[in-house]
Amino acid sequence: MIRPWSLPMSLSSVLLGGAIAYFDGYRIDLYALFLALIATLLLHAGANILNDASDVSKGIDRPGVATAIYRYHPVLQGEVSITYAFRLSLGITFAGLLLGAYVSYITGPVVFGFEVVGAVLLMSYTGPLINSKVRGFGEFVVMMTFGPPLVMGGFAASTGGLLSLNPFLVSVFQIGRAHV
């Protein structure tokens, strides 16, 4: 449900923000960057669990479809109930937001803003309100989630809440190269 193989997307984006700050000459707050990274990984894991639970409850994931074949799927296999998966997703997401709030407390509100934007985008992928995945623009949401908000959030966390145009430009370029 957590899909650990997907977490390097979050890891690389947040660390890219920290690397940009370092190479731009800023003093790096490794503690805040580390906590922001953990918060981001929690939000990503929560969204992955939500995706599994939501897709099974809507009949998108069912026996015989690709996601049931290429990976272990405990919700679909009945090893984890849909209700439990939804609750677990909520708990992990809340923990990520809480940790993001703490990072914001020590660095300023900019970091939490990026955490919230990232969380809303992640939850809109499969969540009950927007569900961009089935509306044909899920991959765009994924691209936007793991690009500017996470790179800029990593930059802001590592610099004590500062903003710069540089991480935005690098993240957009990264997205462009990754999807060409």
C-alpha atoms as an extended CHARMM CRD file, in Angstrom:
* protein
*
       180  EXT
         1         1  MET       CA              0.0000000000        0.0000000000        0.0000000000  PROA      1               0.0000000000
         2         2  ILE       CA              2.8130000000        2.4370000000        0.7910000000  PROA      2               0.0000000000
         3         3  ARG       CA              4.6480000000        1.5470000000       -2.4500000000  PROA      3               0.0000000000
         4         4  PRO       CA              8.2070000000        2.2450000000       -1.3060000000  PROA      4               0.0000000000
         5         5  TRP       CA              9.4980000000        2.1700000000       -4.8930000000  PROA      5               0.0000000000
         6         6  SER       CA              7.5950000000        5.4130000000       -5.5940000000  PROA      6               0.0000000000
         7         7  LEU       CA              8.9640000000        7.3550000000       -2.6270000000  PROA      7               0.0000000000
         8         8  PRO       CA             12.2450000000        8.3440000000       -4.3490000000  PROA      8               0.0000000000
         9         9  MET       CA             10.1810000000       10.8680000000       -6.3580000000  PROA      9               0.0000000000
        10        10  SER       CA              9.5010000000       12.7670000000       -3.1420000000  PROA      10              0.0000000000
        11        11  LEU       CA             12.9970000000       12.1850000000       -1.8250000000  PROA      11              0.0000000000
        12        12  SER       CA             14.7180000000       13.4980000000       -4.9550000000  PROA      12              0.0000000000
        13        13  SER       CA             12.4760000000       16.5610000000       -5.3100000000  PROA      13              0.0000000000
        14        14  VAL       CA             12.9130000000       17.7380000000       -1.7100000000  PROA      14              0.0000000000
        15        15  LEU       CA             16.6580000000       17.0560000000       -1.7840000000  PROA      15              0.0000000000
        16        16  LEU       CA             16.9310000000       18.8910000000       -5.1000000000  PROA      16              0.0000000000
        17        17  GLY       CA             15.4940000000       21.9550000000       -3.3590000000  PROA      17              0.0000000000
        18        18  GLY       CA             18.1300000000       21.6320000000       -0.6430000000  PROA      18              0.0000000000
        19        19  ALA       CA             20.8900000000       21.1780000000       -3.2300000000  PROA      19              0.0000000000
        20        20  ILE       CA             19.7870000000       24.2920000000       -5.0940000000  PROA      20              0.0000000000
        21        21  ALA       CA             19.9310000000       26.2530000000       -1.8390000000  PROA      21              0.0000000000
        22        22  TYR       CA             23.4180000000       24.9230000000       -1.1310000000  PROA      22              0.0000000000
        23        23  PHE       CA             24.7570000000       25.7130000000       -4.5870000000  PROA      23              0.0000000000
        24        24  ASP       CA             23.1550000000       29.1620000000       -4.4460000000  PROA      24              0.0000000000
        25        25  GLY       CA             25.2810000000       29.8380000000       -1.3510000000  PROA      25              0.0000000000
        26        26  TYR       CA             22.6790000000       29.6050000000        1.4140000000  PROA      26              0.0000000000
        27        27  ARG       CA             23.4360000000       28.1290000000        4.8210000000  PROA      27              0.0000000000
        28        28  ILE       CA             21.5540000000       24.8230000000        4.9710000000  PROA      28              0.0000000000
        29        29  ASP       CA             19.4150000000       23.8760000000        7.9530000000  PROA      29              0.0000000000
        30        30  LEU       CA             19.8470000000       20.0990000000        7.7360000000  PROA      30              0.0000000000
        31        31  TYR       CA             17.4960000000       19.4790000000       10.6520000000  PROA      31              0.0000000000
        32        32  ALA       CA             14.5890000000       21.3260000000        9.0140000000  PROA      32              0.0000000000
        33        33  LEU       CA             15.3640000000       19.7760000000        5.6310000000  PROA      33              0.0000000000
        34        34  PHE       CA             15.3810000000       16.2890000000        7.1600000000  PROA      34              0.0000000000
        35        35  LEU       CA             12.0670000000       16.8700000000        8.9490000000  PROA      35              0.0000000000
        36        36  ALA       CA             10.4980000000       18.3170000000        5.7840000000  PROA      36              0.0000000000
        37        37  LEU       CA             11.6970000000       15.2530000000        3.9060000000  PROA      37              0.0000000000
        38        38  ILE       CA             10.1010000000       12.8930000000        6.4490000000  PROA      38              0.0000000000
        39        39  ALA       CA              6.8600000000       14.9150000000        6.3740000000  PROA      39              0.0000000000
        40        40  THR       CA              6.8030000000       14.7400000000        2.5770000000  PROA      40              0.0000000000
        41        41  LEU       CA              7.4200000000       10.9840000000        2.5910000000  PROA      41              0.0000000000
        42        42  LEU       CA              4.5500000000       10.5550000000        5.0610000000  PROA      42              0.0000000000
        43        43  LEU       CA              2.2140000000       12.5760000000        2.8290000000  PROA      43              0.0000000000
        44        44  HSD       CA              3.2800000000       10.5610000000       -0.2160000000  PROA      44              0.0000000000
        45        45  ALA       CA              2.7520000000        7.2620000000        1.6160000000  PROA      45              0.0000000000
        46        46  GLY       CA             -0.6640000000        8.4320000000        2.8460000000  PROA      46              0.0000000000
        47        47  ALA       CA             -1.6830000000        9.3260000000       -0.7000000000  PROA      47              0.0000000000
        48        48  ASN       CA             -0.5400000000        5.9300000000       -1.9930000000  PROA      48              0.0000000000
        49        49  ILE       CA             -2.6400000000        4.1410000000        0.6090000000  PROA      49              0.0000000000
        50        50  LEU       CA             -5.6080000000        6.3810000000       -0.1890000000  PROA      50              0.0000000000
        51        51  ASN       CA             -5.1690000000        5.5230000000       -3.8630000000  PROA      51              0.0000000000
        52        52  ASP       CA             -5.3100000000        1.7800000000       -3.1960000000  PROA      52              0.0000000000
        53        53  ALA       CA             -8.3480000000        2.0210000000       -0.9270000000  PROA      53              0.0000000000
        54        54  SER       CA            -10.1790000000        4.4130000000       -3.2170000000  PROA      54              0.0000000000
        55        55  ASP       CA             -9.4810000000        2.4120000000       -6.3750000000  PROA      55              0.0000000000
        56        56  VAL       CA            -10.7180000000       -0.8220000000       -4.8080000000  PROA      56              0.0000000000
        57        57  SER       CA            -13.8270000000        0.8500000000       -3.3930000000  PROA      57              0.0000000000
        58        58  LYS       CA            -14.6500000000        2.3190000000       -6.8390000000  PROA      58              0.0000000000
        59        59  GLY       CA            -13.9480000000       -0.9190000000       -8.6990000000  PROA      59              0.0000000000
        60        60  ILE       CA            -10.9910000000        0.5560000000      -10.5940000000  PROA      60              0.0000000000
        61        61  ASP       CA             -8.6100000000       -1.9770000000       -9.0590000000  PROA      61              0.0000000000
        62        62  ARG       CA            -10.1010000000       -5.4620000000       -9.3810000000  PROA      62              0.0000000000
        63        63  PRO       CA             -8.7690000000       -8.9400000000      -10.1190000000  PROA      63              0.0000000000
        64        64  GLY       CA             -7.1270000000       -9.1470000000      -13.5240000000  PROA      64              0.0000000000
        65        65  VAL       CA             -6.2720000000       -5.4620000000      -14.0120000000  PROA      65              0.0000000000
        66        66  ALA       CA             -2.6380000000       -4.4000000000      -14.3100000000  PROA      66              0.0000000000
        67        67  THR       CA             -2.2610000000       -3.1360000000      -10.7320000000  PROA      67              0.0000000000
        68        68  ALA       CA             -3.4700000000       -6.4990000000       -9.4480000000  PROA      68              0.0000000000
        69        69  ILE       CA             -0.8900000000       -8.3140000000      -11.5480000000  PROA      69              0.0000000000
        70        70  TYR       CA              2.3150000000       -6.2870000000      -11.3690000000  PROA      70              0.0000000000
        71        71  ARG       CA              2.3930000000       -5.5560000000       -7.6260000000  PROA      71              0.0000000000
        72        72  TYR       CA              1.2850000000       -6.7590000000       -4.2560000000  PROA      72              0.0000000000
        73        73  HSD       CA             -2.1090000000       -5.2160000000       -3.4340000000  PROA      73              0.0000000000
        74        74  PRO       CA             -3.2630000000       -6.1160000000        0.1200000000  PROA      74              0.0000000000
        75        75  VAL       CA             -6.5210000000       -4.1410000000       -0.1100000000  PROA      75              0.0000000000
        76        76  LEU       CA             -7.5740000000       -5.8600000000       -3.3230000000  PROA      76              0.0000000000
        77        77  GLN       CA             -6.5310000000       -9.2530000000       -1.9520000000  PROA      77              0.0000000000
        78        78  GLY       CA             -8.6770000000       -8.7070000000        1.1400000000  PROA      78              0.0000000000
        79        79  GLU       CA             -5.7460000000       -8.7910000000        3.5660000000  PROA      79              0.0000000000
        80        80  VAL       CA             -6.4780000000       -5.1940000000        4.6000000000  PROA      80              0.0000000000
        81        81  SER       CA             -9.9970000000       -3.7950000000        4.7090000000  PROA      81              0.0000000000
        82        82  ILE       CA            -10.8900000000       -0.7040000000        2.7270000000  PROA      82              0.0000000000
        83        83  THR       CA            -11.9680000000        1.0040000000        5.9440000000  PROA      83              0.0000000000
        84        84  TYR       CA             -8.6530000000        0.2370000000        7.6260000000  PROA      84              0.0000000000
        85        85  ALA       CA             -6.7280000000        1.5020000000        4.5930000000  PROA      85              0.0000000000
        86        86  PHE       CA             -8.7230000000        4.7570000000        4.5520000000  PROA      86              0.0000000000
        87        87  ARG       CA             -8.0650000000        5.2370000000        8.2760000000  PROA      87              0.0000000000
        88        88  LEU       CA             -4.3800000000        4.4150000000        7.8950000000  PROA      88              0.0000000000
        89        89  SER       CA             -4.1210000000        6.9040000000        5.0370000000  PROA      89              0.0000000000
        90        90  LEU       CA             -5.7770000000        9.5710000000        7.1560000000  PROA      90              0.0000000000
        91        91  GLY       CA             -3.4590000000        8.8790000000       10.0950000000  PROA      91              0.0000000000
        92        92  ILE       CA             -0.2590000000        8.9180000000        8.0300000000  PROA      92              0.0000000000
        93        93  THR       CA             -1.3670000000       12.0380000000        6.1600000000  PROA      93              0.0000000000
        94        94  PHE       CA             -2.2030000000       13.7710000000        9.4400000000  PROA      94              0.0000000000
        95        95  ALA       CA              1.2310000000       12.8300000000       10.8310000000  PROA      95              0.0000000000
        96        96  GLY       CA              2.8540000000       14.3340000000        7.7210000000  PROA      96              0.0000000000
        97        97  LEU       CA              0.8510000000       17.5350000000        8.0400000000  PROA      97              0.0000000000
        98        98  LEU       CA              1.6260000000       17.7480000000       11.7620000000  PROA      98              0.0000000000
        99        99  LEU       CA              5.3460000000       17.3300000000       11.1220000000  PROA      99              0.0000000000
       100       100  GLY       CA              5.0790000000       19.8840000000        8.3070000000  PROA      100             0.0000000000
       101       101  ALA       CA              3.4360000000       22.2760000000       10.7690000000  PROA      101             0.0000000000
       102       102  TYR       CA              6.3880000000       21.8040000000       13.1180000000  PROA      102             0.0000000000
       103       103  VAL       CA              8.8380000000       22.5080000000       10.2950000000  PROA      103             0.0000000000
       104       104  SER       CA              6.8130000000       25.6190000000        9.5520000000  PROA      104             0.0000000000
       105       105  TYR       CA              7.0240000000       26.6040000000       13.2050000000  PROA      105             0.0000000000
       106       106  ILE       CA             10.8460000000       26.4620000000       13.1140000000  PROA      106             0.0000000000
       107       107  THR       CA             11.2960000000       27.9480000000        9.6130000000  PROA      107             0.0000000000
       108       108  GLY       CA              8.2280000000       30.0910000000        8.9500000000  PROA      108             0.0000000000
       109       109  PRO       CA              4.9030000000       29.5510000000        7.1740000000  PROA      109             0.0000000000
       110       110  VAL       CA              6.3010000000       29.1860000000        3.6450000000  PROA      110             0.0000000000
       111       111  VAL       CA              7.2480000000       25.5340000000        4.1740000000  PROA      111             0.0000000000
       112       112  PHE       CA              3.8120000000       24.6020000000        5.4720000000  PROA      112             0.0000000000
       113       113  GLY       CA              2.2260000000       26.2760000000        2.4660000000  PROA      113             0.0000000000
       114       114  PHE       CA              4.1930000000       23.9850000000        0.1660000000  PROA      114             0.0000000000
       115       115  GLU       CA              3.2940000000       20.9580000000        2.3310000000  PROA      115             0.0000000000
       116       116  VAL       CA             -0.4160000000       21.7920000000        2.0680000000  PROA      116             0.0000000000
       117       117  VAL       CA             -0.2300000000       22.3960000000       -1.7030000000  PROA      117             0.0000000000
       118       118  GLY       CA              1.5610000000       19.0710000000       -2.1270000000  PROA      118             0.0000000000
       119       119  ALA       CA             -0.9280000000       17.2400000000        0.0940000000  PROA      119             0.0000000000
       120       120  VAL       CA             -3.9420000000       18.6990000000       -1.7210000000  PROA      120             0.0000000000
       121       121  LEU       CA             -2.4440000000       17.7690000000       -5.0910000000  PROA      121             0.0000000000
       122       122  LEU       CA             -1.6380000000       14.2450000000       -3.9180000000  PROA      122             0.0000000000
       123       123  MET       CA             -5.1140000000       13.7640000000       -2.4710000000  PROA      123             0.0000000000
       124       124  SER       CA             -6.7670000000       15.2000000000       -5.5830000000  PROA      124             0.0000000000
       125       125  TYR       CA             -5.2080000000       12.4340000000       -7.6510000000  PROA      125             0.0000000000
       126       126  THR       CA             -7.5720000000        9.8100000000       -6.2890000000  PROA      126             0.0000000000
       127       127  GLY       CA             -9.5400000000       11.5120000000       -3.5370000000  PROA      127             0.0000000000
       128       128  PRO       CA            -13.2930000000       11.7800000000       -3.3140000000  PROA      128             0.0000000000
       129       129  LEU       CA            -13.5950000000       15.4270000000       -4.3580000000  PROA      129             0.0000000000
       130       130  ILE       CA            -11.5400000000       15.8220000000       -7.5320000000  PROA      130             0.0000000000
       131       131  ASN       CA            -10.2890000000       12.3440000000       -8.4970000000  PROA      131             0.0000000000
       132       132  SER       CA             -8.1490000000       13.6830000000      -11.3360000000  PROA      132             0.0000000000
       133       133  LYS       CA             -6.9370000000       10.1630000000      -12.1050000000  PROA      133             0.0000000000
       134       134  VAL       CA            -10.2520000000        9.0660000000      -13.6190000000  PROA      134             0.0000000000
       135       135  ARG       CA            -10.8870000000       12.4640000000      -15.2280000000  PROA      135             0.0000000000
       136       136  GLY       CA             -7.8840000000       12.1490000000      -17.5150000000  PROA      136             0.0000000000
       137       137  PHE       CA             -5.4540000000       14.5510000000      -15.9030000000  PROA      137             0.0000000000
       138       138  GLY       CA             -3.9760000000       12.4100000000      -13.1390000000  PROA      138             0.0000000000
       139       139  GLU       CA             -0.5070000000       12.2750000000      -14.6360000000  PROA      139             0.0000000000
       140       140  PHE       CA             -0.4800000000       16.0720000000      -14.9230000000  PROA      140             0.0000000000
       141       141  VAL       CA             -1.3180000000       16.2930000000      -11.2140000000  PROA      141             0.0000000000
       142       142  VAL       CA              1.4930000000       13.8520000000      -10.3940000000  PROA      142             0.0000000000
       143       143  MET       CA              3.9230000000       15.8740000000      -12.5050000000  PROA      143             0.0000000000
       144       144  MET       CA              2.9070000000       19.1160000000      -10.7950000000  PROA      144             0.0000000000
       145       145  THR       CA              3.0290000000       17.5540000000       -7.3180000000  PROA      145             0.0000000000
       146       146  PHE       CA              6.5580000000       16.2190000000       -7.5790000000  PROA      146             0.0000000000
       147       147  GLY       CA              7.8860000000       19.2930000000       -9.3400000000  PROA      147             0.0000000000
       148       148  PRO       CA              7.5650000000       22.8720000000       -8.0900000000  PROA      148             0.0000000000
       149       149  PRO       CA              5.8820000000       22.3930000000       -4.6750000000  PROA      149             0.0000000000
       150       150  LEU       CA              8.3280000000       19.7780000000       -3.4210000000  PROA      150             0.0000000000
       151       151  VAL       CA             11.4750000000       21.3650000000       -4.8580000000  PROA      151             0.0000000000
       152       152  MET       CA             10.4830000000       24.8150000000       -3.6060000000  PROA      152             0.0000000000
       153       153  GLY       CA              9.4450000000       23.3550000000       -0.2570000000  PROA      153             0.0000000000
       154       154  GLY       CA             12.8340000000       21.6380000000        0.0890000000  PROA      154             0.0000000000
       155       155  PHE       CA             14.5440000000       24.9340000000       -0.7340000000  PROA      155             0.0000000000
       156       156  ALA       CA             12.4220000000       26.8320000000        1.7920000000  PROA      156             0.0000000000
       157       157  ALA       CA             12.9470000000       24.2420000000        4.5440000000  PROA      157             0.0000000000
       158       158  SER       CA             16.7010000000       24.1990000000        4.0530000000  PROA      158             0.0000000000
       159       159  THR       CA             17.0180000000       28.0100000000        4.0360000000  PROA      159             0.0000000000
       160       160  GLY       CA             14.8060000000       28.8230000000        6.9960000000  PROA      160             0.0000000000
       161       161  GLY       CA             11.7440000000       29.6920000000        4.9600000000  PROA      161             0.0000000000
       162       162  LEU       CA             13.2350000000       31.7320000000        2.1320000000  PROA      162             0.0000000000
       163       163  LEU       CA             11.8330000000       31.8160000000       -1.3820000000  PROA      163             0.0000000000
       164       164  SER       CA             13.7140000000       32.0630000000       -4.6590000000  PROA      164             0.0000000000
       165       165  LEU       CA             12.8190000000       31.8310000000       -8.3170000000  PROA      165             0.0000000000
       166       166  ASN       CA             15.7100000000       29.4130000000       -8.8930000000  PROA      166             0.0000000000
       167       167  PRO       CA             14.0950000000       26.2580000000       -7.4510000000  PROA      167             0.0000000000
       168       168  PHE       CA             10.9400000000       26.9580000000       -9.4260000000  PROA      168             0.0000000000
       169       169  LEU       CA             12.8780000000       27.2680000000      -12.6750000000  PROA      169             0.0000000000
       170       170  VAL       CA             14.9130000000       24.1360000000      -11.9630000000  PROA      170             0.0000000000
       171       171  SER       CA             11.8120000000       22.1530000000      -11.0270000000  PROA      171             0.0000000000
       172       172  VAL       CA              9.9980000000       23.1590000000      -14.1950000000  PROA      172             0.0000000000
       173       173  PHE       CA             13.0500000000       22.2120000000      -16.2590000000  PROA      173             0.0000000000
       174       174  GLN       CA             13.2530000000       18.8900000000      -14.3890000000  PROA      174             0.0000000000
       175       175  ILE       CA              9.6150000000       18.2060000000      -15.1990000000  PROA      175             0.0000000000
       176       176  GLY       CA             10.1120000000       19.0800000000      -18.8390000000  PROA      176             0.0000000000
       177       177  ARG       CA             13.0610000000       16.7530000000      -19.2160000000  PROA      177             0.0000000000
       178       178  ALA       CA             11.4040000000       13.9250000000      -17.2940000000  PROA      178             0.0000000000
       179       179  HSD       CA              8.2990000000       13.8810000000      -19.4590000000  PROA      179             0.0000000000
       180       180  VAL       CA              9.7340000000       14.4630000000      -22.9510000000  PROA      180             0.0000000000
